[in-house]
């Protein structure tokens, strides 16, 4: 549905719980084109069962929308200069998943790390059993995993500094089970040793991290077990415990988990060739490495929603302007 801001108040009165806007009946987002939207509508917008988009001028920022789009260059947060058609198309292709991502961001706003990760993991587990993900997995059946002779994570301590290097360069440091467990162990070492005052996290080869290993996505037979595994051994939770001591050295692809885990760090330094993207929605999933918690804390929920729902790629300078990274150097 598309309407003017002046008409939104009337819609909220006639539809206090707007079931007719649900993606179950119409896959399109709710798009409001300009106009004053009173703050009293913020709580109503949070309960709309589809993605909500406000298109307008950054001089007026009404509360409560999932995404804010503008044609103004260099617009401040929460605005994104991007075409409406890309958002509408993304939501219509994956309405269930897009709403799941938006609802997670709404619910996790202000929540602590554990609550946010638990909510994200629950939704991720449910989507593993959904038709959108099953369709993606069927079109791309998992292939054989390459044999790797070296450890998936390299750890070196130098006095009070701990250096952790993701070490699957042939796979652009895609996170598989072995890498996840080794990364958790390395971060736990830092968390349990207060004498370590600097943790550097980097990646070997052409990329920092290309996200979760696609050959493992959805291969856990029981989604509930996958959920409990994430609650038990989640690198993002350990990153959050030591985040004030962590510097991430990001380069090349920082995709999915590569962006999500980096965002937990106290400082992220990216090379000019680095790029960031959250492609999970296109696969029928929401971010599963803590991105619905870490990314909004850096860029704000509306920009995080735009990244998650569209899967758009941003370069290092845009990431710096949005505070997803703190410095571009090298």
C-alpha positions in Angstrom: 0.0 0.0 0.0 1.2 3.5 -0.8 -0.3 6.6 0.7 0.4 10.1 1.9 1.4 10.8 5.5 -1.8 12.8 6.0 -3.8 9.6 5.4 -1.9 7.5 7.9 -3.7 8.7 11.0 -7.1 7.7 9.6 -5.8 4.3 8.7 -4.6 3.8 12.2 -8.0 4.6 13.5 -9.9 2.3 11.2 -7.3 -0.5 11.5 -5.8 -0.5 15.1 -4.4 -3.9 14.3 -4.0 -3.7 10.5 -4.4 -7.3 9.4 -5.2 -6.3 5.8 -1.7 -4.9 5.5 -0.2 -8.3 6.5 2.3 -9.9 4.1 -0.1 -12.9 4.4 -2.5 -11.1 2.1 -0.3 -8.5 0.3 3.5 -8.9 -0.1 4.0 -5.2 -0.6 5.4 -2.9 2.1 3.5 0.0 3.5 5.0 3.1 1.8 4.2 6.6 3.1 5.2 9.5 0.8 5.9 12.6 2.9 3.6 14.5 5.1 3.5 15.0 8.8 3.2 11.8 10.8 2.6 12.4 14.5 4.7 10.7 17.2 1.5 9.0 18.5 1.6 6.7 15.5 5.0 5.3 16.3 3.6 2.4 18.5 1.0 1.6 15.8 3.7 1.4 13.1 5.7 -1.0 15.2 2.8 -3.4 15.1 2.1 -3.3 11.3 2.6 -6.8 9.9 4.7 -5.7 6.9 7.8 -3.6 6.3 7.1 0.2 6.7 8.9 2.7 4.5 8.8 6.5 4.7 9.9 8.4 1.6 10.7 12.1 2.0 13.0 14.9 3.0 15.5 14.5 5.9 14.2 17.8 7.3 11.3 15.8 8.8 11.9 12.4 10.4 8.7 10.8 11.8 9.2 8.1 14.3 8.4 4.4 13.9 9.2 3.4 10.3 11.5 0.5 9.5 13.2 2.3 6.6 13.6 6.0 5.6 14.4 6.8 1.9 15.3 10.1 0.3 16.8 11.5 -2.9 19.0 13.9 -0.9 22.7 13.2 -1.1 24.7 12.7 2.1 21.5 12.5 4.2 22.1 11.9 7.9 21.0 8.9 9.8 18.4 7.3 9.7 18.0 8.1 6.0 19.3 6.2 3.0 19.6 7.6 -0.5 18.3 4.7 -2.5 15.4 3.9 -4.9 12.1 2.8 -3.5 11.7 0.2 -6.2 14.7 -1.8 -4.8 13.0 -2.0 -1.3 9.6 -2.9 -2.7 11.0 -5.5 -5.0 13.0 -7.1 -2.2 10.0 -7.2 0.1 7.8 -8.6 -2.6 10.3 -11.4 -3.4 10.7 -12.4 0.3 7.7 -11.0 2.2 7.9 -13.5 5.1 11.6 -13.0 5.6 11.5 -9.3 5.2 8.9 -8.9 7.8 10.8 -11.3 10.1 13.9 -9.1 9.8 11.9 -5.9 10.4 10.1 -7.3 13.4 13.4 -8.5 14.9 14.8 -5.0 14.7 11.7 -3.5 16.2 11.7 -6.0 19.1 15.5 -5.9 19.7 15.7 -2.1 19.9 17.1 -1.4 23.4 17.4 -5.0 24.3 20.5 -6.4 25.8 22.9 -8.6 23.8 21.6 -11.9 25.2 17.9 -11.1 24.6 18.7 -9.8 21.1 20.7 -12.9 20.1 18.1 -15.3 21.5 15.3 -13.6 19.5 17.4 -13.6 16.4 18.3 -17.3 16.8 14.7 -18.2 17.3 13.6 -16.5 14.1 16.6 -18.0 12.2 15.7 -21.5 13.4 12.1 -21.1 12.3 13.1 -19.9 8.9 15.4 -22.9 8.4 12.2 -24.9 8.1 10.4 -22.4 5.9 9.5 -22.7 2.2 11.7 -19.7 1.2 14.8 -21.3 2.7 14.0 -24.8 1.5 13.6 -23.4 -2.0 16.9 -21.7 -1.9 18.6 -24.8 -0.5 17.0 -27.0 -3.1 18.2 -24.7 -5.9 21.7 -24.9 -4.5 22.4 -28.3 -2.9 25.4 -28.4 -0.6 28.7 -29.6 -2.2 31.7 -31.3 -0.7 33.8 -29.4 1.7 37.5 -28.8 0.7 40.1 -30.5 2.9 42.1 -28.0 4.9 45.3 -29.0 6.5 45.8 -25.8 8.6 43.8 -24.7 11.6 40.7 -22.6 10.7 41.7 -20.0 13.2 45.3 -18.9 14.0 45.9 -17.6 17.5 49.1 -15.9 18.6 49.8 -14.1 21.9 52.4 -11.5 22.2 52.6 -10.3 25.8 49.3 -8.4 26.4 48.2 -8.6 22.8 46.2 -11.5 21.3 46.0 -11.8 17.5 43.3 -14.0 16.0 43.3 -14.7 12.3 40.5 -16.4 10.4 42.3 -18.9 8.3 40.2 -20.4 5.5 41.5 -18.2 2.6 40.4 -20.6 -0.1 36.8 -20.1 1.1 37.2 -16.3 1.8 37.1 -17.3 5.5 33.6 -18.5 5.3 32.5 -19.6 8.8 32.0 -23.3 9.2 31.5 -25.3 12.4 35.2 -25.8 13.0 36.0 -22.1 12.5 33.1 -21.1 14.8 34.3 -23.3 17.6 37.9 -22.2 17.2 36.9 -18.6 17.2 34.8 -19.0 20.3 37.7 -20.7 22.1 40.0 -17.8 21.1 37.6 -15.1 22.3 37.0 -17.0 25.5 40.7 -16.9 26.1 40.6 -13.1 25.9 37.5 -12.9 28.0 39.0 -15.0 30.8 42.4 -13.3 30.9 42.2 -9.6 32.0 45.9 -9.2 31.2 45.1 -9.3 27.5 44.3 -5.7 26.8 44.2 -5.8 23.0 42.6 -8.4 20.7 43.2 -8.0 17.0 40.9 -10.0 14.7 41.8 -10.3 11.0 41.4 -12.6 8.1 43.9 -14.3 5.8 43.7 -14.3 2.0 41.6 -11.9 -0.1 38.8 -11.3 2.4 38.1 -10.8 6.0 35.1 -13.1 6.0 32.5 -13.9 3.4 29.9 -15.0 5.9 28.6 -18.4 6.9 29.8 -21.3 4.8 27.0 -21.9 2.2 27.8 -25.6 2.1 26.7 -26.0 5.7 23.6 -23.7 5.7 20.5 -25.8 6.7 22.4 -29.1 7.0 21.5 -29.4 10.7 18.6 -31.7 10.7 16.7 -30.3 13.6 16.2 -26.4 13.7 15.7 -26.4 17.5 19.1 -28.0 17.9 20.6 -25.4 15.6 19.0 -22.8 17.8 20.4 -24.2 21.0 23.9 -24.5 19.4 23.8 -20.8 18.6 22.7 -19.9 22.2 25.6 -22.1 23.5 28.5 -21.3 21.2 27.8 -17.9 19.6 31.0 -15.9 18.6 29.0 -12.7 18.7 28.2 -13.2 22.4 31.9 -13.7 23.2 32.8 -10.7 21.0 30.4 -8.5 22.9 32.1 -9.5 26.2 35.5 -8.3 25.0 34.4 -5.8 22.4 36.0 -2.8 24.1 39.4 -4.5 23.6 38.8 -5.8 20.1 40.1 -4.2 16.9 38.9 -5.8 13.7 41.1 -5.4 10.5 38.6 -5.7 7.7 39.4 -6.1 4.0 37.8 -7.5 0.9 34.5 -9.2 1.5 32.9 -8.5 4.8 29.6 -10.2 4.1 27.0 -11.7 6.4 28.8 -13.0 9.5 31.9 -11.0 8.4 30.0 -7.7 8.9 27.9 -8.9 11.8 30.8 -10.1 14.0 33.0 -7.1 13.1 30.2 -4.8 14.3 30.5 -6.1 17.9 34.1 -4.8 18.1 35.1 -1.6 19.8 37.0 -0.5 16.7 36.8 -1.6 13.1 39.5 -0.5 10.6 38.8 -1.3 7.0 41.0 -1.2 3.9 39.7 0.8 0.9 38.8 -2.4 -0.9 36.5 -3.6 1.9 32.8 -4.0 1.2 29.9 -4.9 3.5 26.6 -6.7 2.8 23.9 -8.8 4.5 22.6 -11.2 1.9 20.7 -13.6 4.1 17.2 -12.4 3.2 17.7 -13.4 -0.4 18.4 -16.9 0.9 15.2 -17.1 2.9 16.9 -16.3 6.3 17.6 -13.4 8.6 21.2 -12.6 9.8 22.2 -15.4 12.1 25.6 -14.2 13.5 24.2 -11.5 15.7 23.7 -8.9 13.0 20.2 -7.8 14.2 22.0 -6.9 17.5 25.4 -5.6 16.4 24.6 -3.7 13.1 21.8 -1.5 14.5 24.0 -0.4 17.4 26.4 1.0 14.9 24.3 2.3 12.0 20.8 2.5 13.6 17.9 0.2 13.0 16.5 1.9 9.8 19.8 1.6 7.9 20.3 -1.9 9.3 16.8 -2.8 8.0 17.6 -1.4 4.5 20.9 -3.5 4.4 19.2 -6.7 5.6 16.1 -6.4 3.4 17.7 -5.3 0.1 21.0 -7.2 0.6 22.7 -4.1 -0.9 26.5 -3.7 -0.8 28.1 -0.7 0.7 31.8 0.3 0.2 34.3 1.1 2.9 33.8 4.9 2.8 30.0 4.6 3.1 30.5 2.2 6.0 32.7 4.7 7.6 30.2 7.5 7.1 27.5 5.3 8.6 29.9 4.3 11.6 29.8 0.7 10.6 33.6 1.1 10.5 35.7 3.6 12.4 38.5 4.2 10.0 39.5 3.4 6.4 43.2 2.9 6.1 45.8 0.8 4.3 
